[in-house]
Amino acid sequence: MSPPRIFASPQDVEAAFYDALERSDLEAMMSVWAEDEDVVCVHPGGPRLVGYALIREAWRHMFANGARLTVRVAQQTTVSTPFAVVITVLEHIGSRDDENLRAPVAATNVYVRGALGWRMVAHHASAVPPGSIGDAPKTLH
């Protein structure tokens, strides 16, 4: 068994996450996650999954169909502290067999820094209705 991969920055983890997603590579995907029972993942339209084992099983099931995806990330925002980073993006996901991109997915990825470098502790993705991007008010409250 190889030693755990060390991610020097949250951006390194983010890049590895999307690379694993595009390649449908379960081992690479799970290398970005903290091996913790408090990690959380929500796929669009799916249940809230808590714990490393449940998240691994969900990704295994998702990757089992062999589909190869293309993922274009846009409109990134980042909130940083010394030990945690929250990145929000719009994911434009398509199939390598079909160049048309589906409606975007709004995703929030949370990373924390620990003894083994940075790791993902939460991924929450939700479908965004077509035509709604940019329609949100600029000021809340």
C-alpha positions as CSV (number, residue, x, y, z in Angstrom):
1,M,0.0,0.0,0.0
2,S,1.4,3.4,-1.0
3,P,1.7,6.2,1.6
4,P,-1.2,8.8,1.6
5,R,-0.8,11.6,-0.8
6,I,0.2,14.9,0.7
7,F,-1.7,18.0,-0.7
8,A,0.3,21.2,0.0
9,S,-2.7,23.5,-0.7
10,P,-6.5,23.5,-1.0
11,Q,-6.0,24.3,-4.6
12,D,-4.0,21.1,-5.1
13,V,-6.8,19.1,-3.5
14,E,-9.4,20.9,-5.7
15,A,-7.5,20.1,-8.8
16,A,-7.0,16.4,-7.8
17,F,-10.8,16.2,-7.0
18,Y,-11.8,17.4,-10.4
19,D,-9.2,15.3,-12.2
20,A,-10.4,12.1,-10.4
21,L,-14.0,13.0,-11.2
22,E,-13.2,13.4,-14.9
23,R,-11.2,10.1,-14.9
24,S,-13.8,8.2,-12.8
25,D,-10.9,7.1,-10.7
26,L,-12.1,5.9,-7.3
27,E,-8.7,5.6,-5.6
28,A,-7.7,9.1,-6.7
29,M,-11.1,10.5,-5.6
30,M,-10.8,9.0,-2.2
31,S,-7.2,10.2,-1.8
32,V,-8.6,13.8,-1.6
33,W,-11.0,13.0,1.2
34,A,-10.2,13.2,4.9
35,E,-10.6,9.7,6.4
36,D,-13.0,10.9,9.0
37,E,-16.5,9.8,10.0
38,D,-17.6,13.5,9.9
39,V,-17.0,14.1,6.2
40,V,-20.1,14.9,4.2
41,C,-21.1,14.6,0.6
42,V,-24.3,15.6,-1.2
43,H,-24.6,14.8,-4.9
44,P,-27.3,16.7,-7.0
45,G,-30.7,15.2,-6.0
46,G,-29.0,12.7,-3.7
47,P,-29.1,12.1,0.1
48,R,-26.7,13.6,2.6
49,L,-23.9,11.0,3.0
50,V,-21.9,11.2,6.2
51,G,-18.7,9.2,6.7
52,Y,-15.8,8.0,4.6
53,A,-17.3,4.6,3.9
54,L,-20.6,5.9,2.6
55,I,-19.0,8.5,0.5
56,R,-16.6,5.9,-1.0
57,E,-19.5,3.6,-1.9
58,A,-21.4,6.5,-3.5
59,W,-18.4,7.4,-5.7
60,R,-17.8,3.7,-6.5
61,H,-21.4,3.4,-7.6
62,M,-21.2,6.6,-9.7
63,F,-18.0,5.5,-11.4
64,A,-19.2,1.9,-12.0
65,N,-21.1,2.9,-15.2
66,G,-17.7,3.8,-16.9
67,A,-18.9,7.2,-18.1
68,R,-16.1,9.6,-18.8
69,L,-17.0,13.2,-17.9
70,T,-15.7,16.6,-18.8
71,V,-15.9,19.2,-16.1
72,R,-15.4,22.9,-16.6
73,V,-15.3,24.9,-13.4
74,A,-16.4,28.6,-13.4
75,Q,-17.2,31.5,-11.2
76,Q,-15.0,30.3,-8.3
77,T,-15.2,32.1,-4.9
78,T,-12.9,31.3,-2.0
79,V,-13.2,32.0,1.8
80,S,-9.9,31.2,3.6
81,T,-8.7,30.8,7.2
82,P,-5.4,29.3,8.2
83,F,-6.9,25.8,8.7
84,A,-10.0,25.7,6.5
85,V,-10.9,26.9,3.0
86,V,-14.4,27.0,1.4
87,I,-14.5,27.1,-2.4
88,T,-17.7,27.6,-4.3
89,V,-18.0,27.0,-8.1
90,L,-20.3,26.3,-10.9
91,E,-19.5,22.9,-12.4
92,H,-20.4,22.6,-16.1
93,I,-20.4,18.8,-16.6
94,G,-20.7,16.9,-19.8
95,S,-20.0,13.5,-21.2
96,R,-16.9,12.9,-23.4
97,D,-19.3,11.1,-25.8
98,D,-21.6,14.2,-26.0
99,E,-19.9,17.6,-26.2
100,N,-23.1,19.4,-25.0
101,L,-22.8,20.6,-21.4
102,R,-25.7,20.0,-19.0
103,A,-27.2,22.7,-16.9
104,P,-24.6,23.8,-14.4
105,V,-24.2,22.4,-10.9
106,A,-23.5,24.7,-8.0
107,A,-20.9,23.1,-5.7
108,T,-19.4,24.0,-2.4
109,N,-16.1,22.2,-1.4
110,V,-14.6,22.5,2.1
111,Y,-11.0,21.7,2.8
112,V,-9.2,21.5,6.1
113,R,-5.5,21.4,6.9
114,G,-4.3,18.5,9.1
115,A,-1.2,16.4,9.8
116,L,-1.3,15.0,6.3
117,G,-1.8,18.3,4.5
118,W,-5.1,19.5,3.1
119,R,-8.1,17.2,2.6
120,M,-11.7,17.6,1.5
121,V,-14.2,17.3,4.3
122,A,-17.4,18.4,2.5
123,H,-18.7,18.4,-1.1
124,H,-22.2,19.7,-1.7
125,A,-23.5,19.9,-5.2
126,S,-27.0,21.1,-6.4
127,A,-28.4,21.5,-9.9
128,V,-29.0,25.0,-11.0
129,P,-32.0,25.8,-13.1
130,P,-31.1,26.9,-16.6
131,G,-31.2,30.7,-17.1
132,S,-30.8,31.4,-13.4
133,I,-27.1,32.1,-13.3
134,G,-26.5,35.8,-12.8
135,D,-30.2,36.5,-11.9
136,A,-29.6,36.6,-8.1
137,P,-29.7,39.9,-6.4
138,K,-26.3,41.5,-5.7
139,T,-27.4,42.6,-2.2
140,L,-29.0,40.5,0.4
141,H,-31.0,42.0,3.2
